Amino acid sequence: MVVDGHVTRPSPSGESLGARSGAVEDKAMKGNNAVKVFVTGSDGYVGCKLVDYLVQKGYIVRGLDTFYYEDCLFGEPGRAVPTARKDVRTLTLDDLRGYDAVIHLAALSNDPVGSLDPHLTMEINYLGSSRVAELAKAAGVRRFLYASSCSLYGKSSEDWVDETSPMAPLTAYAQSKVMTEGALQKLADRDFSPVILRCATVYGLSHKLRVDLVVNNLAAWGVTRNEVRILSDGTPWRPLIHVEDLARAYEYFLQAPLESVHNRAFNVGFDEQNYQVRTIAESVAEALPGVEVTFSPQPDKDARSYRVTFDKFLSLSGLQPQWNLQSSVRNIVGEYQRQKLTWENFSGRKYVRLNQIRHLMASGLIDDRLLWRSA
């Protein structure tokens, strides 16, 4: 529902699981060695780190990815798991049979890519995600973890936003998240439990690095240009979560009792990791002596600014971050230097999602619907 330009969150439509009788035992509660997990977007920035973590923890993991970023490796590759080379738009029921949980990450992954063609963003991120959920439900998958985003809060006038705050999506990407959340809530019932993870802005090193994320981006500026350039006035707020801490959060939601998470949305992050962009830039400058913070003469039009409270997630999970901004920045800067990251790498296609998509289109490898052309 839209009220005064804001999108309000629909009430959960699924019944409570707390009073179920005769319900099928949730396999995840037996321990991770018995749990089969299907991860969409498994070759992406978050996906490859999540797969690494879950395999290390003993889960049986299978993946799906369209492999837009197959040749965009940073450092050493991660763990290989059986992975379907498919677009979410071509997923079938058979692909999802036999799994206890689906973690749905696959999407056009940020605002610039989403703005390339807003209609295509809706086709992939909304209709494609809804299709994955519908097939998962039909295949008998009990638990469906959906990667939503705190960006759906837009530019908030509230000091802090929580899960009940109005949504004000400013981009096609954020709008697709709002619409998918609504579709998932309608699918929920006693046998199908969607869980919505509104993730903070992710940062940190990955086998499929992205430098179009704020912390990774500012660190790349410092290493390759000897300045940390901010493309705004530095005052907007961003909630952050390290990619490895996010993997731990996903595991928590794989193991949590269904009655505590069924058909609920959670802001996923840590209260102390809400930062103004200026503060992030200053942390990078501290890690690179002699590097100064500068401001672009033509600031971008990104109007997002929001501080997020994660009380519901933290009180339920009890998780604490293993990474903080300062230690993460030092880690990122050190690895950029070790891998000899250059300006050409930073501004090129391999680590910037929009640039890679444009490269694949210009090369004729994918068509105008972002589907791979047959050989």
N, C-alpha and C positions, 0 to 999 in steps of 0.2 A: 504494500500500500504506500502511495506517495502522499506525504502531508507537508505542505509548505516547502516543497523542493527536497524533502528528506524522505528516505525510504525507511519505513518502520519494519521491524522484524516480526514475521508472522508467528503466532503461537504454535508450539509444537503440536503436530496432529497425531502423533503416535501415542498409544497407550503406555502407561507406566509399566515397567517390567518388574517392579518390586513385588507385586501381588500375583505373579503368574504361578499357576500350578501345573505340574506335569510338563514344564518347559524342557526342551532339549538341553542337556548340560552344555555349558559353554566350554569348548575345548581349550580356549586360551587359559583357563584357570588351572589346567592340569600341569602347566609348565611349558616353556617355549619349545622343547624338543619335539612336541607333538603338533605344533602349530604350523600350518602351511599358509604362507602369505604371498599374495600377488601384488606387485608394485608397478603401477603405471608411471611412466616417466623415469624409469630406473636408470637411464643413462644420462640424466640431467645433473645439474649442479647439486641439488639436494638428494636426488635419487641415488646417485652412485655412492654417496657417503652413507645414506640410510641402508642401502643393500649391504655395504661393508659391515656396518654395525650389527645388523640383524643376523647375518651369517656368523659373525664372531660370537653372537649370543646363542647360537644353536638353532635358530629358526630355519625352516625349509622355505627358501625364497625363490620365486620365479618372477620374471620381469616382462614388461612390454615397453617398447620405445620406438618412435619413428626414426630415430638416429639422425636427426638434423645435425647434431654436434659430434658425430662419430670421430671426426679428424681434429677435434678441438681439445686435445689432451694437454693438461698442464702437469708436468712431472710424471710420476709413475702411474700406470693404470690401477684401478681398484680390482676387487674380487670379481671374477667372471661367474655369472649364474645363467642358467638357461633363460633366454630372453626372446620373446616373440617380436619380430621386426614388423610392427604394425602401427597404423594410425588408430587412435581411439574411435574414429568414425567407421573403421572396418572390423572392429572387435566382434567376436561371435560368442554365442552362449557356451560353446564347447571350450573356448579359451579360459573360462572362469569356473568350470566344474571342478569340484574337489578341494576348494580352498576354504579355509576358516575365516580369512579376513582379506579384504582388499584395501590397500593404501593408494588413494588416487591423487597423484601429483601432476600427471600430464596436463599441459596447458600451454598456450602461447604465454610466455612466462613473465612479461612485465608490461608496463604502460606503453612504452614506445612501440613494441611489437604489436600490442593490442590495437594501437592507433593506426597501424599500417592499413588495416581494413576492418573497421568495427563490425561489419556484418560477418566476416570470417571469424572474428573473435567470438561472436555469439555462437556460430556454428560449431566451433571446436570446444571452447571453454564452457559454454552453457549446454547446448544440445548434445555435444559429445560426452560431457560429464554426466548428463542425465541418462544417456544411453548406457554408459558403463554401470551406473547404479541400477538401472532397470534390469540389465543382464545379470548383474551380480545377485540381485534378489531372486531372479528366476532360476539361477544356478544353485541356489541354496546357501549362498554366502551369508553368514550371520552378522558380521561386523564390517562396517564400511567407514574408513577414516578418510575424510575429505580435506584437502589442503586449501582452505580459504585464506583470507588475508585481512590484516588490520587496516589495509588501505581503503576498505569499504567505508570507514568512518570519515574519510575525506578531510575537509578543513573544519574541525570541530570548534564550536564556541565554548564548550565545556572545559573546565580545568583538567579533568580526567574523564576518559570514556571507559565504560564497561560494556558487558554484553547486552545490556538493556538500552544503551544509548542509541539515538537515531543514526541511521546510516545515510551518508551523503556521498555516494560514489561519484567521483569526478571524471572517470575515464571508462572506456569500454571494458577494460580489464576488470576494474572494480565492480562495474555493473554486472558483469558475467558472474562474479562471485556471489553477489546478492541473489541473483536469479537462481543459481544452482542450489544455494542453501534452501530456498523455498521449495524447489523441486524435491530435494532430498527429504525434507520434513514431511512431505505428502506421501512418500514411499514407506515411511517408518511404520512398522507393526510389530507384533510379538515375535516374529521370526526374522526381522531385518532391522538392524540397529545402525543407522547412520550417526556418526559423530563428527562434528564440524570443528576443525582446528583453524581459528583465525590467527595465523602466524604473524609474529612481528617480522620486521625486515631482517632477512638472514645475512650473515657475513661469515667470513673465514675461508680457509683454504679448502679446495676440492679438486678431485681429479679432472672435473669439467668446470674449471674456474669461470666465474663471471666477474668482470670488472665494471659492470653496469649497476652494481649495488653500492650503496653510499660508502660504507667503510672500505670495501675493496677498491672502489674507484678513487677515493681520496688518497689511499696508500699508494696506488699506482701513479697518481700525479706526483707525489713526493719522490718516488724512486726514479721515475723516468724524466721528470722535468725540473727537479729541484725546487718545486713550489707545490703548495697544496691549494689548488684553485677551487673555490666554492662557486657554484653556478646559481646562487641565490644570495640573500643578505645574511645568511647563516642563522637566522632566528627560528626557522621551522623545527618542530620536534619530530623525532623518529623513535619508535620503540625498536630495539634490536634483540636478536637472538643468534648465538653462534650456531653454525650448521651442525656441529657435533652435539650441542645441547638440544637442538631440535630433534635429532635422531633419538636421543634418550626420551624425549617427550612422546614421540610416536610409539616407542616401545611401551611406555606407561599406558597409553590408550589401547594398545593391544591386550594388555594384561588386566586392565581395570574391570571390576565387576560391571556387567552390562547395566544393572539397575542404576548405577551412579552416573553413567555417561550416555545412556540411550537417548537419541534424538535431541541432544543438547549441543549448544555452541560454546566454545571456550576460547577466550583470548589466550594465546600461548606465547609466553615470554616471562620476563622478570622485571618487577617494578623499578629496580635500581638501574635497569638498562634502558631507560628513556633518556635520550640525549638531544640537545640542539645540535644542528649540523655544524655550527661553529665549534662546539666542544669536541666533536669527532675530529675535525680538521686539526685542532690544537694538539690532540693526542698523537696524530700522525707526525706533526712537526716536532714534537718532543722526542719521537723515536728516530728522527733524522736531523741531527744537529746542523744548523746553518740553513735549514729549509724554512721558508716563511709562508704564512697563510695569505692568500690573495683572493680578491673577489672579481668575478667576471664583469667586464664593462656592459655586457648585455645579459643580465640574469635570465634564467629560463622561466617558463610560465607555470612551473609545478607549484600549485597552491596548497598541497597537502601539509597539514600540521596537526598533530594529535599526540597527546600523552595517554598511554593506555594502562589501565590497572588490570593486573593478572590474578587478582585475589581468588577467583573461583578455581582456576587451574592450580594455583599453588596450595590452597588449603586442601584440595582433594589429593594432589599427587605428592606433596611434600618435597618436590624436587628443588634443588638449588643449582645455580649455574656453576659449571666447571671452568668456564672462561669468563673473563671480564674484558672490557674494551682495551685497557692498556696492555695486558699480556697478549691479547689477540693481535693488536696492531703490531707489536714487536715481532710476533710470529709471522704475520703476513709480510711485513717489510723484509724480514730476514730471508724468507723463501723467495720473494720477488728478486732480491739481490742474488741469491744462490742460483736461481734459474735464469739470471741475466735478462729479466724482463725489459724490453725496449719500448720506446714511444711507438714504434711501428706495430709491436704486439698489442700494446695498450689501445691504440686507436684503430687497429685492424679488425678483422672479422672473427678471429678464433675465440675471443673472450667477451665479445659484445654480441648479445643475441640478435638484435636488429640487423647488425652488419652481416652476420652469418646467413640469416634468412634472405636478405637482399642478394648476397653472393650466390646462394643456391638458385634463386629465381633468375638472376642475370646469366648464370651459366646454363640455364635450361634444364637443370636437374629436377626442379619441382615446378608444378604448374601454378596457375593463378589462384588455385584453391589450396596451395601448399601440399599437394599430394605428389609423391615421387612419380616421375615419368617412367614408363617401362623402357627397358633397354632396347 
